[in-house]
Amino acid sequence: MALSWKVLITAMICFLQSFVSADSGEPKIKAFHFSNDLELGMRESVQCTVKSGDPPFEFSWYKDGLTLVDMRDISVHKTDNFMSTLVISKVNSDSNGNYTCRVSNKVGFDEKSAILSVKGEWLHACVFEIVQQNLVLCLVKYRNSF
């Protein structure tokens, strides 16, 4: 009989711990996805939305592990206290990569990632050699096979 009480008490403790940790205040965010038919010059945007957790939240965006900053074709807007939007006004070959939204608060953080792949043709520059301090470049045109 003593063993069954121990099992019952252990089960109740586990249940209560899971209930408490489920509402710990850590942010939980929704997954986001890029369109799979993006071509050069198109516009794309994704939203990072907090579905639970205690504000205030801090939103951070990364591309291939590096912090994203507003630049010519990329901007980040905090829509409200629970959402941030990443906008790429004109996708190009440099837009390809793994994008991550990270949301944090005083309790913890959550992050989700998605890969952006652009279809189409573009030019890439490659350095062949440096000849007497003159940089020689070649331009290589190829088709992306996504």
Chimera marker file (.cmm) of the C-alpha trace (Angstrom):
<marker_set name="trace">
<marker id="1" x="0.000" y="0.000" z="0.000" r="1" g="1" b="0" radius="0.5"/>
<marker id="2" x="2.869" y="2.394" z="0.798" r="1" g="1" b="0" radius="0.5"/>
<marker id="3" x="4.283" y="1.951" z="-2.710" r="1" g="1" b="0" radius="0.5"/>
<marker id="4" x="0.990" y="2.967" z="-4.364" r="1" g="1" b="0" radius="0.5"/>
<marker id="5" x="0.896" y="6.191" z="-2.291" r="1" g="1" b="0" radius="0.5"/>
<marker id="6" x="4.433" y="7.012" z="-3.395" r="1" g="1" b="0" radius="0.5"/>
<marker id="7" x="3.465" y="6.451" z="-7.020" r="1" g="1" b="0" radius="0.5"/>
<marker id="8" x="0.361" y="8.611" z="-6.628" r="1" g="1" b="0" radius="0.5"/>
<marker id="9" x="2.273" y="11.440" z="-4.907" r="1" g="1" b="0" radius="0.5"/>
<marker id="10" x="5.047" y="11.293" z="-7.542" r="1" g="1" b="0" radius="0.5"/>
<marker id="11" x="2.465" y="11.443" z="-10.325" r="1" g="1" b="0" radius="0.5"/>
<marker id="12" x="0.766" y="14.454" z="-8.707" r="1" g="1" b="0" radius="0.5"/>
<marker id="13" x="4.098" y="16.277" z="-8.308" r="1" g="1" b="0" radius="0.5"/>
<marker id="14" x="4.984" y="15.632" z="-11.952" r="1" g="1" b="0" radius="0.5"/>
<marker id="15" x="1.566" y="16.873" z="-13.046" r="1" g="1" b="0" radius="0.5"/>
<marker id="16" x="1.856" y="20.057" z="-10.982" r="1" g="1" b="0" radius="0.5"/>
<marker id="17" x="5.408" y="20.728" z="-12.227" r="1" g="1" b="0" radius="0.5"/>
<marker id="18" x="4.328" y="20.384" z="-15.849" r="1" g="1" b="0" radius="0.5"/>
<marker id="19" x="1.390" y="22.724" z="-15.222" r="1" g="1" b="0" radius="0.5"/>
<marker id="20" x="3.601" y="25.359" z="-13.582" r="1" g="1" b="0" radius="0.5"/>
<marker id="21" x="6.359" y="25.167" z="-16.234" r="1" g="1" b="0" radius="0.5"/>
<marker id="22" x="3.834" y="25.400" z="-19.079" r="1" g="1" b="0" radius="0.5"/>
<marker id="23" x="2.928" y="28.909" z="-17.910" r="1" g="1" b="0" radius="0.5"/>
<marker id="24" x="6.376" y="30.060" z="-16.841" r="1" g="1" b="0" radius="0.5"/>
<marker id="25" x="6.181" y="33.387" z="-18.668" r="1" g="1" b="0" radius="0.5"/>
<marker id="26" x="8.831" y="32.429" z="-21.222" r="1" g="1" b="0" radius="0.5"/>
<marker id="27" x="7.939" y="33.639" z="-24.705" r="1" g="1" b="0" radius="0.5"/>
<marker id="28" x="6.672" y="31.085" z="-27.203" r="1" g="1" b="0" radius="0.5"/>
<marker id="29" x="6.558" y="32.158" z="-30.853" r="1" g="1" b="0" radius="0.5"/>
<marker id="30" x="4.842" y="30.844" z="-33.962" r="1" g="1" b="0" radius="0.5"/>
<marker id="31" x="6.849" y="29.308" z="-36.787" r="1" g="1" b="0" radius="0.5"/>
<marker id="32" x="7.190" y="31.434" z="-39.928" r="1" g="1" b="0" radius="0.5"/>
<marker id="33" x="7.855" y="30.383" z="-43.528" r="1" g="1" b="0" radius="0.5"/>
<marker id="34" x="9.054" y="32.072" z="-46.696" r="1" g="1" b="0" radius="0.5"/>
<marker id="35" x="7.286" y="31.572" z="-50.023" r="1" g="1" b="0" radius="0.5"/>
<marker id="36" x="8.811" y="28.694" z="-51.959" r="1" g="1" b="0" radius="0.5"/>
<marker id="37" x="8.361" y="30.372" z="-55.352" r="1" g="1" b="0" radius="0.5"/>
<marker id="38" x="10.410" y="33.555" z="-54.809" r="1" g="1" b="0" radius="0.5"/>
<marker id="39" x="12.132" y="34.962" z="-57.873" r="1" g="1" b="0" radius="0.5"/>
<marker id="40" x="14.628" y="37.770" z="-58.303" r="1" g="1" b="0" radius="0.5"/>
<marker id="41" x="13.156" y="41.191" z="-57.660" r="1" g="1" b="0" radius="0.5"/>
<marker id="42" x="10.069" y="39.948" z="-55.785" r="1" g="1" b="0" radius="0.5"/>
<marker id="43" x="9.059" y="41.287" z="-52.373" r="1" g="1" b="0" radius="0.5"/>
<marker id="44" x="8.779" y="39.081" z="-49.289" r="1" g="1" b="0" radius="0.5"/>
<marker id="45" x="7.802" y="39.555" z="-45.677" r="1" g="1" b="0" radius="0.5"/>
<marker id="46" x="7.409" y="37.272" z="-42.662" r="1" g="1" b="0" radius="0.5"/>
<marker id="47" x="6.036" y="37.871" z="-39.201" r="1" g="1" b="0" radius="0.5"/>
<marker id="48" x="7.409" y="36.746" z="-35.879" r="1" g="1" b="0" radius="0.5"/>
<marker id="49" x="4.477" y="36.494" z="-33.493" r="1" g="1" b="0" radius="0.5"/>
<marker id="50" x="4.515" y="35.787" z="-29.756" r="1" g="1" b="0" radius="0.5"/>
<marker id="51" x="1.714" y="33.383" z="-28.894" r="1" g="1" b="0" radius="0.5"/>
<marker id="52" x="2.356" y="33.249" z="-25.137" r="1" g="1" b="0" radius="0.5"/>
<marker id="53" x="4.609" y="34.648" z="-22.439" r="1" g="1" b="0" radius="0.5"/>
<marker id="54" x="4.949" y="37.736" z="-20.292" r="1" g="1" b="0" radius="0.5"/>
<marker id="55" x="5.816" y="41.106" z="-21.868" r="1" g="1" b="0" radius="0.5"/>
<marker id="56" x="7.876" y="43.133" z="-22.397" r="1" g="1" b="0" radius="0.5"/>
<marker id="57" x="9.513" y="41.250" z="-25.278" r="1" g="1" b="0" radius="0.5"/>
<marker id="58" x="12.685" y="42.009" z="-27.190" r="1" g="1" b="0" radius="0.5"/>
<marker id="59" x="12.741" y="40.930" z="-30.855" r="1" g="1" b="0" radius="0.5"/>
<marker id="60" x="15.987" y="40.110" z="-32.678" r="1" g="1" b="0" radius="0.5"/>
<marker id="61" x="16.437" y="38.951" z="-36.284" r="1" g="1" b="0" radius="0.5"/>
<marker id="62" x="19.435" y="37.032" z="-37.628" r="1" g="1" b="0" radius="0.5"/>
<marker id="63" x="20.568" y="35.852" z="-41.055" r="1" g="1" b="0" radius="0.5"/>
<marker id="64" x="22.954" y="32.897" z="-41.083" r="1" g="1" b="0" radius="0.5"/>
<marker id="65" x="23.699" y="33.548" z="-37.399" r="1" g="1" b="0" radius="0.5"/>
<marker id="66" x="24.562" y="37.237" z="-37.822" r="1" g="1" b="0" radius="0.5"/>
<marker id="67" x="22.416" y="40.071" z="-36.470" r="1" g="1" b="0" radius="0.5"/>
<marker id="68" x="20.270" y="41.658" z="-39.180" r="1" g="1" b="0" radius="0.5"/>
<marker id="69" x="20.332" y="45.416" z="-39.432" r="1" g="1" b="0" radius="0.5"/>
<marker id="70" x="18.143" y="47.644" z="-41.583" r="1" g="1" b="0" radius="0.5"/>
<marker id="71" x="19.800" y="48.101" z="-44.941" r="1" g="1" b="0" radius="0.5"/>
<marker id="72" x="18.867" y="48.933" z="-48.519" r="1" g="1" b="0" radius="0.5"/>
<marker id="73" x="16.506" y="46.019" z="-49.216" r="1" g="1" b="0" radius="0.5"/>
<marker id="74" x="15.905" y="44.675" z="-45.680" r="1" g="1" b="0" radius="0.5"/>
<marker id="75" x="13.951" y="46.265" z="-42.862" r="1" g="1" b="0" radius="0.5"/>
<marker id="76" x="12.542" y="45.114" z="-39.535" r="1" g="1" b="0" radius="0.5"/>
<marker id="77" x="9.444" y="46.677" z="-37.993" r="1" g="1" b="0" radius="0.5"/>
<marker id="78" x="8.042" y="46.041" z="-34.531" r="1" g="1" b="0" radius="0.5"/>
<marker id="79" x="4.360" y="45.917" z="-35.404" r="1" g="1" b="0" radius="0.5"/>
<marker id="80" x="3.129" y="45.910" z="-31.804" r="1" g="1" b="0" radius="0.5"/>
<marker id="81" x="4.185" y="44.438" z="-28.444" r="1" g="1" b="0" radius="0.5"/>
<marker id="82" x="3.659" y="40.881" z="-29.734" r="1" g="1" b="0" radius="0.5"/>
<marker id="83" x="4.817" y="40.989" z="-33.360" r="1" g="1" b="0" radius="0.5"/>
<marker id="84" x="7.822" y="41.932" z="-35.497" r="1" g="1" b="0" radius="0.5"/>
<marker id="85" x="7.877" y="41.923" z="-39.303" r="1" g="1" b="0" radius="0.5"/>
<marker id="86" x="10.892" y="41.304" z="-41.533" r="1" g="1" b="0" radius="0.5"/>
<marker id="87" x="10.516" y="42.892" z="-44.991" r="1" g="1" b="0" radius="0.5"/>
<marker id="88" x="12.768" y="42.235" z="-47.974" r="1" g="1" b="0" radius="0.5"/>
<marker id="89" x="11.724" y="44.803" z="-50.577" r="1" g="1" b="0" radius="0.5"/>
<marker id="90" x="13.610" y="43.199" z="-53.460" r="1" g="1" b="0" radius="0.5"/>
<marker id="91" x="14.983" y="39.673" z="-53.106" r="1" g="1" b="0" radius="0.5"/>
<marker id="92" x="18.256" y="38.837" z="-54.827" r="1" g="1" b="0" radius="0.5"/>
<marker id="93" x="20.977" y="36.206" z="-54.544" r="1" g="1" b="0" radius="0.5"/>
<marker id="94" x="22.247" y="37.824" z="-51.339" r="1" g="1" b="0" radius="0.5"/>
<marker id="95" x="18.808" y="37.242" z="-49.792" r="1" g="1" b="0" radius="0.5"/>
<marker id="96" x="19.347" y="33.455" z="-49.741" r="1" g="1" b="0" radius="0.5"/>
<marker id="97" x="19.979" y="32.145" z="-46.251" r="1" g="1" b="0" radius="0.5"/>
<marker id="98" x="18.687" y="30.973" z="-42.901" r="1" g="1" b="0" radius="0.5"/>
<marker id="99" x="16.668" y="33.668" z="-41.096" r="1" g="1" b="0" radius="0.5"/>
<marker id="100" x="15.959" y="33.459" z="-37.361" r="1" g="1" b="0" radius="0.5"/>
<marker id="101" x="13.614" y="35.427" z="-35.133" r="1" g="1" b="0" radius="0.5"/>
<marker id="102" x="14.499" y="35.383" z="-31.448" r="1" g="1" b="0" radius="0.5"/>
<marker id="103" x="12.158" y="36.746" z="-28.808" r="1" g="1" b="0" radius="0.5"/>
<marker id="104" x="13.320" y="37.192" z="-25.238" r="1" g="1" b="0" radius="0.5"/>
<marker id="105" x="11.987" y="38.525" z="-21.975" r="1" g="1" b="0" radius="0.5"/>
<marker id="106" x="13.205" y="38.516" z="-18.371" r="1" g="1" b="0" radius="0.5"/>
<marker id="107" x="12.285" y="34.821" z="-18.000" r="1" g="1" b="0" radius="0.5"/>
<marker id="108" x="13.781" y="33.294" z="-21.142" r="1" g="1" b="0" radius="0.5"/>
<marker id="109" x="13.644" y="33.176" z="-24.927" r="1" g="1" b="0" radius="0.5"/>
<marker id="110" x="12.329" y="31.301" z="-27.938" r="1" g="1" b="0" radius="0.5"/>
<marker id="111" x="13.478" y="31.327" z="-31.543" r="1" g="1" b="0" radius="0.5"/>
<marker id="112" x="12.300" y="29.997" z="-34.885" r="1" g="1" b="0" radius="0.5"/>
<marker id="113" x="14.130" y="29.839" z="-38.218" r="1" g="1" b="0" radius="0.5"/>
<marker id="114" x="13.277" y="29.505" z="-41.901" r="1" g="1" b="0" radius="0.5"/>
<marker id="115" x="15.335" y="29.236" z="-45.072" r="1" g="1" b="0" radius="0.5"/>
<marker id="116" x="14.838" y="31.653" z="-47.946" r="1" g="1" b="0" radius="0.5"/>
<marker id="117" x="15.797" y="30.423" z="-51.443" r="1" g="1" b="0" radius="0.5"/>
<marker id="118" x="15.500" y="32.676" z="-54.486" r="1" g="1" b="0" radius="0.5"/>
<marker id="119" x="14.979" y="31.170" z="-57.937" r="1" g="1" b="0" radius="0.5"/>
<marker id="120" x="16.425" y="32.715" z="-61.063" r="1" g="1" b="0" radius="0.5"/>
<marker id="121" x="19.583" y="33.876" z="-62.761" r="1" g="1" b="0" radius="0.5"/>
<marker id="122" x="22.077" y="36.335" z="-61.366" r="1" g="1" b="0" radius="0.5"/>
<marker id="123" x="25.664" y="37.441" z="-61.631" r="1" g="1" b="0" radius="0.5"/>
<marker id="124" x="28.323" y="36.595" z="-59.104" r="1" g="1" b="0" radius="0.5"/>
<marker id="125" x="31.711" y="38.227" z="-58.879" r="1" g="1" b="0" radius="0.5"/>
<marker id="126" x="34.795" y="36.131" z="-58.301" r="1" g="1" b="0" radius="0.5"/>
<marker id="127" x="38.372" y="37.313" z="-57.825" r="1" g="1" b="0" radius="0.5"/>
<marker id="128" x="40.847" y="35.627" z="-60.202" r="1" g="1" b="0" radius="0.5"/>
<marker id="129" x="44.101" y="37.230" z="-59.162" r="1" g="1" b="0" radius="0.5"/>
<marker id="130" x="45.847" y="40.409" z="-58.191" r="1" g="1" b="0" radius="0.5"/>
<marker id="131" x="48.300" y="41.547" z="-60.889" r="1" g="1" b="0" radius="0.5"/>
<marker id="132" x="50.702" y="44.299" z="-59.813" r="1" g="1" b="0" radius="0.5"/>
<marker id="133" x="48.210" y="45.719" z="-57.301" r="1" g="1" b="0" radius="0.5"/>
<marker id="134" x="45.417" y="45.727" z="-59.908" r="1" g="1" b="0" radius="0.5"/>
<marker id="135" x="42.458" y="43.619" z="-58.909" r="1" g="1" b="0" radius="0.5"/>
<marker id="136" x="41.210" y="41.387" z="-61.726" r="1" g="1" b="0" radius="0.5"/>
<marker id="137" x="37.591" y="40.248" z="-61.449" r="1" g="1" b="0" radius="0.5"/>
<marker id="138" x="35.527" y="37.853" z="-63.452" r="1" g="1" b="0" radius="0.5"/>
<marker id="139" x="31.742" y="37.900" z="-63.650" r="1" g="1" b="0" radius="0.5"/>
<marker id="140" x="30.148" y="34.485" z="-63.798" r="1" g="1" b="0" radius="0.5"/>
<marker id="141" x="26.518" y="34.098" z="-64.855" r="1" g="1" b="0" radius="0.5"/>
<marker id="142" x="24.760" y="30.925" z="-63.777" r="1" g="1" b="0" radius="0.5"/>
<marker id="143" x="21.269" y="29.576" z="-63.222" r="1" g="1" b="0" radius="0.5"/>
<marker id="144" x="20.165" y="28.757" z="-59.720" r="1" g="1" b="0" radius="0.5"/>
<marker id="145" x="18.897" y="25.166" z="-59.711" r="1" g="1" b="0" radius="0.5"/>
<marker id="146" x="16.473" y="25.354" z="-56.767" r="1" g="1" b="0" radius="0.5"/>
<link id1="1" id2="2" r="1" g="1" b="0" radius="0.2"/>
<link id1="2" id2="3" r="1" g="1" b="0" radius="0.2"/>
<link id1="3" id2="4" r="1" g="1" b="0" radius="0.2"/>
<link id1="4" id2="5" r="1" g="1" b="0" radius="0.2"/>
<link id1="5" id2="6" r="1" g="1" b="0" radius="0.2"/>
<link id1="6" id2="7" r="1" g="1" b="0" radius="0.2"/>
<link id1="7" id2="8" r="1" g="1" b="0" radius="0.2"/>
<link id1="8" id2="9" r="1" g="1" b="0" radius="0.2"/>
<link id1="9" id2="10" r="1" g="1" b="0" radius="0.2"/>
<link id1="10" id2="11" r="1" g="1" b="0" radius="0.2"/>
<link id1="11" id2="12" r="1" g="1" b="0" radius="0.2"/>
<link id1="12" id2="13" r="1" g="1" b="0" radius="0.2"/>
<link id1="13" id2="14" r="1" g="1" b="0" radius="0.2"/>
<link id1="14" id2="15" r="1" g="1" b="0" radius="0.2"/>
<link id1="15" id2="16" r="1" g="1" b="0" radius="0.2"/>
<link id1="16" id2="17" r="1" g="1" b="0" radius="0.2"/>
<link id1="17" id2="18" r="1" g="1" b="0" radius="0.2"/>
<link id1="18" id2="19" r="1" g="1" b="0" radius="0.2"/>
<link id1="19" id2="20" r="1" g="1" b="0" radius="0.2"/>
<link id1="20" id2="21" r="1" g="1" b="0" radius="0.2"/>
<link id1="21" id2="22" r="1" g="1" b="0" radius="0.2"/>
<link id1="22" id2="23" r="1" g="1" b="0" radius="0.2"/>
<link id1="23" id2="24" r="1" g="1" b="0" radius="0.2"/>
<link id1="24" id2="25" r="1" g="1" b="0" radius="0.2"/>
<link id1="25" id2="26" r="1" g="1" b="0" radius="0.2"/>
<link id1="26" id2="27" r="1" g="1" b="0" radius="0.2"/>
<link id1="27" id2="28" r="1" g="1" b="0" radius="0.2"/>
<link id1="28" id2="29" r="1" g="1" b="0" radius="0.2"/>
<link id1="29" id2="30" r="1" g="1" b="0" radius="0.2"/>
<link id1="30" id2="31" r="1" g="1" b="0" radius="0.2"/>
<link id1="31" id2="32" r="1" g="1" b="0" radius="0.2"/>
<link id1="32" id2="33" r="1" g="1" b="0" radius="0.2"/>
<link id1="33" id2="34" r="1" g="1" b="0" radius="0.2"/>
<link id1="34" id2="35" r="1" g="1" b="0" radius="0.2"/>
<link id1="35" id2="36" r="1" g="1" b="0" radius="0.2"/>
<link id1="36" id2="37" r="1" g="1" b="0" radius="0.2"/>
<link id1="37" id2="38" r="1" g="1" b="0" radius="0.2"/>
<link id1="38" id2="39" r="1" g="1" b="0" radius="0.2"/>
<link id1="39" id2="40" r="1" g="1" b="0" radius="0.2"/>
<link id1="40" id2="41" r="1" g="1" b="0" radius="0.2"/>
<link id1="41" id2="42" r="1" g="1" b="0" radius="0.2"/>
<link id1="42" id2="43" r="1" g="1" b="0" radius="0.2"/>
<link id1="43" id2="44" r="1" g="1" b="0" radius="0.2"/>
<link id1="44" id2="45" r="1" g="1" b="0" radius="0.2"/>
<link id1="45" id2="46" r="1" g="1" b="0" radius="0.2"/>
<link id1="46" id2="47" r="1" g="1" b="0" radius="0.2"/>
<link id1="47" id2="48" r="1" g="1" b="0" radius="0.2"/>
<link id1="48" id2="49" r="1" g="1" b="0" radius="0.2"/>
<link id1="49" id2="50" r="1" g="1" b="0" radius="0.2"/>
<link id1="50" id2="51" r="1" g="1" b="0" radius="0.2"/>
<link id1="51" id2="52" r="1" g="1" b="0" radius="0.2"/>
<link id1="52" id2="53" r="1" g="1" b="0" radius="0.2"/>
<link id1="53" id2="54" r="1" g="1" b="0" radius="0.2"/>
<link id1="54" id2="55" r="1" g="1" b="0" radius="0.2"/>
<link id1="55" id2="56" r="1" g="1" b="0" radius="0.2"/>
<link id1="56" id2="57" r="1" g="1" b="0" radius="0.2"/>
<link id1="57" id2="58" r="1" g="1" b="0" radius="0.2"/>
<link id1="58" id2="59" r="1" g="1" b="0" radius="0.2"/>
<link id1="59" id2="60" r="1" g="1" b="0" radius="0.2"/>
<link id1="60" id2="61" r="1" g="1" b="0" radius="0.2"/>
<link id1="61" id2="62" r="1" g="1" b="0" radius="0.2"/>
<link id1="62" id2="63" r="1" g="1" b="0" radius="0.2"/>
<link id1="63" id2="64" r="1" g="1" b="0" radius="0.2"/>
<link id1="64" id2="65" r="1" g="1" b="0" radius="0.2"/>
<link id1="65" id2="66" r="1" g="1" b="0" radius="0.2"/>
<link id1="66" id2="67" r="1" g="1" b="0" radius="0.2"/>
<link id1="67" id2="68" r="1" g="1" b="0" radius="0.2"/>
<link id1="68" id2="69" r="1" g="1" b="0" radius="0.2"/>
<link id1="69" id2="70" r="1" g="1" b="0" radius="0.2"/>
<link id1="70" id2="71" r="1" g="1" b="0" radius="0.2"/>
<link id1="71" id2="72" r="1" g="1" b="0" radius="0.2"/>
<link id1="72" id2="73" r="1" g="1" b="0" radius="0.2"/>
<link id1="73" id2="74" r="1" g="1" b="0" radius="0.2"/>
<link id1="74" id2="75" r="1" g="1" b="0" radius="0.2"/>
<link id1="75" id2="76" r="1" g="1" b="0" radius="0.2"/>
<link id1="76" id2="77" r="1" g="1" b="0" radius="0.2"/>
<link id1="77" id2="78" r="1" g="1" b="0" radius="0.2"/>
<link id1="78" id2="79" r="1" g="1" b="0" radius="0.2"/>
<link id1="79" id2="80" r="1" g="1" b="0" radius="0.2"/>
<link id1="80" id2="81" r="1" g="1" b="0" radius="0.2"/>
<link id1="81" id2="82" r="1" g="1" b="0" radius="0.2"/>
<link id1="82" id2="83" r="1" g="1" b="0" radius="0.2"/>
<link id1="83" id2="84" r="1" g="1" b="0" radius="0.2"/>
<link id1="84" id2="85" r="1" g="1" b="0" radius="0.2"/>
<link id1="85" id2="86" r="1" g="1" b="0" radius="0.2"/>
<link id1="86" id2="87" r="1" g="1" b="0" radius="0.2"/>
<link id1="87" id2="88" r="1" g="1" b="0" radius="0.2"/>
<link id1="88" id2="89" r="1" g="1" b="0" radius="0.2"/>
<link id1="89" id2="90" r="1" g="1" b="0" radius="0.2"/>
<link id1="90" id2="91" r="1" g="1" b="0" radius="0.2"/>
<link id1="91" id2="92" r="1" g="1" b="0" radius="0.2"/>
<link id1="92" id2="93" r="1" g="1" b="0" radius="0.2"/>
<link id1="93" id2="94" r="1" g="1" b="0" radius="0.2"/>
<link id1="94" id2="95" r="1" g="1" b="0" radius="0.2"/>
<link id1="95" id2="96" r="1" g="1" b="0" radius="0.2"/>
<link id1="96" id2="97" r="1" g="1" b="0" radius="0.2"/>
<link id1="97" id2="98" r="1" g="1" b="0" radius="0.2"/>
<link id1="98" id2="99" r="1" g="1" b="0" radius="0.2"/>
<link id1="99" id2="100" r="1" g="1" b="0" radius="0.2"/>
<link id1="100" id2="101" r="1" g="1" b="0" radius="0.2"/>
<link id1="101" id2="102" r="1" g="1" b="0" radius="0.2"/>
<link id1="102" id2="103" r="1" g="1" b="0" radius="0.2"/>
<link id1="103" id2="104" r="1" g="1" b="0" radius="0.2"/>
<link id1="104" id2="105" r="1" g="1" b="0" radius="0.2"/>
<link id1="105" id2="106" r="1" g="1" b="0" radius="0.2"/>
<link id1="106" id2="107" r="1" g="1" b="0" radius="0.2"/>
<link id1="107" id2="108" r="1" g="1" b="0" radius="0.2"/>
<link id1="108" id2="109" r="1" g="1" b="0" radius="0.2"/>
<link id1="109" id2="110" r="1" g="1" b="0" radius="0.2"/>
<link id1="110" id2="111" r="1" g="1" b="0" radius="0.2"/>
<link id1="111" id2="112" r="1" g="1" b="0" radius="0.2"/>
<link id1="112" id2="113" r="1" g="1" b="0" radius="0.2"/>
<link id1="113" id2="114" r="1" g="1" b="0" radius="0.2"/>
<link id1="114" id2="115" r="1" g="1" b="0" radius="0.2"/>
<link id1="115" id2="116" r="1" g="1" b="0" radius="0.2"/>
<link id1="116" id2="117" r="1" g="1" b="0" radius="0.2"/>
<link id1="117" id2="118" r="1" g="1" b="0" radius="0.2"/>
<link id1="118" id2="119" r="1" g="1" b="0" radius="0.2"/>
<link id1="119" id2="120" r="1" g="1" b="0" radius="0.2"/>
<link id1="120" id2="121" r="1" g="1" b="0" radius="0.2"/>
<link id1="121" id2="122" r="1" g="1" b="0" radius="0.2"/>
<link id1="122" id2="123" r="1" g="1" b="0" radius="0.2"/>
<link id1="123" id2="124" r="1" g="1" b="0" radius="0.2"/>
<link id1="124" id2="125" r="1" g="1" b="0" radius="0.2"/>
<link id1="125" id2="126" r="1" g="1" b="0" radius="0.2"/>
<link id1="126" id2="127" r="1" g="1" b="0" radius="0.2"/>
<link id1="127" id2="128" r="1" g="1" b="0" radius="0.2"/>
<link id1="128" id2="129" r="1" g="1" b="0" radius="0.2"/>
<link id1="129" id2="130" r="1" g="1" b="0" radius="0.2"/>
<link id1="130" id2="131" r="1" g="1" b="0" radius="0.2"/>
<link id1="131" id2="132" r="1" g="1" b="0" radius="0.2"/>
<link id1="132" id2="133" r="1" g="1" b="0" radius="0.2"/>
<link id1="133" id2="134" r="1" g="1" b="0" radius="0.2"/>
<link id1="134" id2="135" r="1" g="1" b="0" radius="0.2"/>
<link id1="135" id2="136" r="1" g="1" b="0" radius="0.2"/>
<link id1="136" id2="137" r="1" g="1" b="0" radius="0.2"/>
<link id1="137" id2="138" r="1" g="1" b="0" radius="0.2"/>
<link id1="138" id2="139" r="1" g="1" b="0" radius="0.2"/>
<link id1="139" id2="140" r="1" g="1" b="0" radius="0.2"/>
<link id1="140" id2="141" r="1" g="1" b="0" radius="0.2"/>
<link id1="141" id2="142" r="1" g="1" b="0" radius="0.2"/>
<link id1="142" id2="143" r="1" g="1" b="0" radius="0.2"/>
<link id1="143" id2="144" r="1" g="1" b="0" radius="0.2"/>
<link id1="144" id2="145" r="1" g="1" b="0" radius="0.2"/>
<link id1="145" id2="146" r="1" g="1" b="0" radius="0.2"/>
</marker_set>
